């Protein structure tokens, strides 16, 4: 009985304890401490390098690795090479020439890995570099006036001469009439055709000119046509005359710079005194036959198709369709790259292009911030490797601009597009909006032919390339030579230096090219050798250009570098990194065109030395 009472008392005590504790708040569980996320390490300093076979290479030189949690991890970097190389303490001695892809890796304590990449170029063992070709810029110039003769009247005081790669006319007193200072080309043969004359000229003071085509077969004074009171300014520009010859014959072409007063009631508006007119070139067009355009494809953007974008080098762009137009929005341009970094492609409805067939295209474009670049007709997939036509693009800011072109296809293209390469940003702009409309593409049919000749006044002898003059490989190419809107320049020698003056800068690099190795006069380099191109140059305004050593007949540059010229002489050295199994013909290109250059009225580059050194393989 006592035992039962004791059990009951114990149970009552337990119940009372549980009842008392039930009103107490349970303690909150303690939260586990939050760990900071592990960040990945990084590798700095990985860069491409070139060494000669048999030379020790330190793959870790200049490299470092860091991690936010673990600090300096440089000593933990590992290296892998393809093809394989044996590294000891980061060093290897490659014996076989070629290209080696290097992968640098480092892993932190948290298991996160970073990688860096570089290319090691191993060249063959060579002898010392010896001069292979040194260009002589001291040879006296031989000039050719291309049939243009200066005539100075008795009442005028003026002189004319071929100087600094141009026809230069210094006029102290223009005389009493327009013909008192005259540049004339007699015996210009004509046939039943249309003609156009474009004189690219500038003047130290604004002045006037008359351009005339005199009929040499007429008994009295008779002209086919004339362009009167043509304004010449301080900037090189084309001065034009058009005329028609109804039959075979000949004309005397006249460029009159004597006294001209367009308005007799305003004697102040007249030809000045003490000024100089510089003529870089005169372009002569003969146009015969007829042609008409046959539309084959017209874009319909209401279907939300027909234009697409491609980007690279960090650029971003997209295409949308609004109100029957294609709108290309460039969010950002690349910090490095070129026009090819942003592409706007207009598809052509599945048509195919035939080599030798004449075509045309036309479209309207509006660029909010303006846009320069290239307008190409080429393969959507193969791009420059399968191109039918190359043209420039220059669109002013905020204007509807019609871009059109007539061309003869240079190759068959199965999947053509009109490709706008627009990766260079307009000055001061980070992005852009381009609106494209009224796209039309078609064939050109008929027998119309345009024959163009260029009377340029660059020295013919030591400095202008041609097949008959093997001692001279130098020549210029100007964008306007192929009727693009920009690009005029000339070359000459003086006091042992070689000069390239750009009077009209293009917006893209191919508008202003200086070429060594041209046409029938290539720059031939011997096989089994490496070459170093050494250039000493300056410019009267800071200017940049690309330097390319490229095989003739294709585009595979063995040197592709940049050159930033200042007003002081600098020496640049560019080396090839591969050899060739046979002698090869090259062109050495200096390509200057850019948005910045196009804003300069004139820039002159002086080369005091261009030497090519050879390192023969042992």
Secondary structure, DSSP 4 states (H G I P E B T S, - for coil): -HHHHHHHHHHHHHHHHHHHHTTSPPPPPPPPPPPPPPPP-EEE----EEEETT-EEETTTT-EEEETTTEE-GGG-EEEEES----BTTEEE--S-EEEEEEEEEE-TTS-EEEEEEEEEEEPPB---EEEEE----SPP----TTEEEEE-TT-EEEEEEETTEEEEEEEE--SSGGGEEEEEEEEEE-SEEEEEEEEEEESS-EEEEEEEEETTSSSS-EEEEEEEEEE-SS-EEEEEEEEESSSEEEEEEEE-S---S-TT-TTSS--SSEEEEEEEEEEEEEES-EEEEEEEE--GGGS-SEEEEE-TT-EEEEEEETTEEEEEEEE--SS--GGGEEEEEE-TT--B-TT-EEEEEEEEEETT-EEEEEEEEETTTEEEEEEEEEEEEE-BT-EEEEEEEEE-SS-BSSEEEEEE--SPPTT-S-EEEEEEEEEEEEEEE--EEEEEEEE-S-SSTTS--TT-TT--EEEEEGGGGT-S--EEEEEEETTEEEEEEEE--SSGGGEEEEESBTTB-EEE-SSEEEEEEEEEEESS-EEEEEEEEETTS---SEEEEEEE-SS-EEEEEE-----SS-EEEEEEEE---HHHHT-S-EEEEEEEEEEEEEEB-
